[in-house]
Amino acid sequence: MEIRYINSSDDLTEISNVYEESWKYAYKGIIPQSYLDSIPKGRWADSITRPGMSNLVMTENGRIIGTAGFCRSRWESRSDHGEIVSIYLLPGYIGKGYGGQLLQRCMDELRKQGFSRLLLWVLEENVRARRFYEKNGFICSEEYMQDNIGGKDLREVMYTC
């Protein structure tokens, strides 16, 4: 298993597939199934390398099995924080310790960039992810924002450490 920054030889469609498969697995019962079923192949390929975002991939035997994105906080009120924007794994790798390794690498990289305080957002109904972040030292801040995905109103909660 290797965790590294994405590079120009990486297939962005393959990385997007990790997002797609993870969403379909992790958000089942949270986001409307019709929305999850309609996610097109390559949905995130064009947005993975947006300016200001750092991206990692996790590989095993040359196959991309996970991905993560992080940056300086996108929230003006928390501009002194580093933000973990996304962590996704292929479903077969969830619950096996890979996510913790990917999260730790994001935290380490943000600290190397000078951030001593970190934040991330998670869907309030995503109990599994919330437990994961709490187990890894993040604390629910009780700050919420509204979102609408697939026609369903959802709340996201901020976690900090």
Summary of the structure (lengths in Angstrom):
residues: 161
radius of gyration: 15.1
end to end distance: 26.4
largest distance: 41.5
contacts: 474
relative contact order: 0.16
helix: 31%
strand: 37%
